[in-house]
């Protein structure tokens, strides 16, 4: 009976380092990508910068829409032709 017990445990013990291999592979993969930005901004600075960029985009889009309405449709519709 003890032979059966040992026989069943052997296959599970041989694959014990799979988790370690997966961690090493993930660490190697993450080295190249880097989860953080490299622009040296704090979170608050990044949020403020993004807010300004969105406002500028919205202003440019509104100006283009106003010009298109005043000019008879020459604006974003010109790209579709």
C-alpha positions as CSV (number, residue, x, y, z in Angstrom):
1,X,0.0,0.0,0.0
2,X,2.8,2.4,0.7
3,X,4.2,1.8,-2.8
4,X,0.9,3.0,-4.3
5,X,1.0,6.1,-2.2
6,X,4.6,6.9,-3.3
7,X,3.8,6.1,-6.9
8,X,1.0,8.7,-6.8
9,X,3.1,11.4,-5.2
10,X,6.0,11.2,-7.6
11,X,4.4,12.9,-10.7
12,X,3.2,15.8,-8.6
13,X,6.6,16.4,-7.0
14,X,8.4,16.5,-10.3
15,X,6.5,19.6,-11.5
16,X,6.9,21.6,-8.3
17,X,9.0,24.4,-9.8
18,X,6.4,25.4,-12.4
19,X,5.3,28.4,-10.4
20,X,8.9,29.6,-10.0
21,X,9.5,29.2,-13.7
22,X,6.3,31.2,-14.5
23,X,7.4,34.0,-12.1
24,X,10.8,34.2,-13.7
25,X,9.2,34.3,-17.2
26,X,6.8,37.0,-16.1
27,X,9.5,39.1,-14.5
28,X,11.6,38.8,-17.7
29,X,8.7,39.8,-19.8
30,X,7.9,42.8,-17.6
31,X,11.5,44.1,-17.7
32,X,11.1,45.4,-21.2
33,X,7.6,47.0,-20.8
34,X,7.8,48.8,-17.5
35,X,4.4,49.5,-16.0
36,X,5.2,53.1,-15.1
37,X,5.6,56.1,-17.3
38,X,9.0,57.6,-17.7
39,X,8.1,61.2,-17.9
40,X,8.9,61.9,-14.2
41,X,5.4,63.3,-13.5
42,X,3.5,62.7,-10.3
43,X,0.0,61.4,-10.4
44,X,-1.5,64.9,-9.8
45,X,0.7,66.5,-12.5
46,X,-0.3,63.7,-15.0
47,X,-4.0,64.3,-14.2
48,X,-3.6,68.1,-14.7
49,X,-1.7,67.6,-17.9
50,X,-4.3,65.2,-19.3
51,X,-7.1,67.6,-18.3
52,X,-5.4,70.4,-20.2
53,X,-4.9,68.2,-23.3
54,X,-8.6,67.1,-23.3
55,X,-9.7,70.7,-23.0
56,X,-7.5,71.8,-25.9
57,X,-8.8,68.9,-28.0
58,X,-12.4,69.8,-27.2
59,X,-11.8,73.5,-28.0
60,X,-10.2,72.6,-31.3
61,X,-13.1,70.3,-32.2
62,X,-15.6,73.0,-31.3
63,X,-13.7,75.5,-33.4
64,X,-13.7,73.1,-36.3
65,X,-17.4,72.5,-35.9
66,X,-18.1,76.2,-35.8
67,X,-16.0,76.8,-38.9
68,X,-17.8,74.0,-40.7
69,X,-21.2,75.4,-39.8
70,X,-20.2,78.9,-40.8
71,X,-18.4,77.9,-44.0
72,X,-21.0,75.6,-45.3
73,X,-19.6,72.2,-44.3
74,X,-15.9,72.5,-45.1
75,X,-14.4,70.8,-42.1
76,X,-14.6,67.3,-40.9
77,X,-16.9,66.3,-43.8
78,X,-14.1,67.1,-46.3
79,X,-12.2,64.0,-45.2
80,X,-15.2,61.7,-46.2
81,X,-15.1,62.7,-49.9
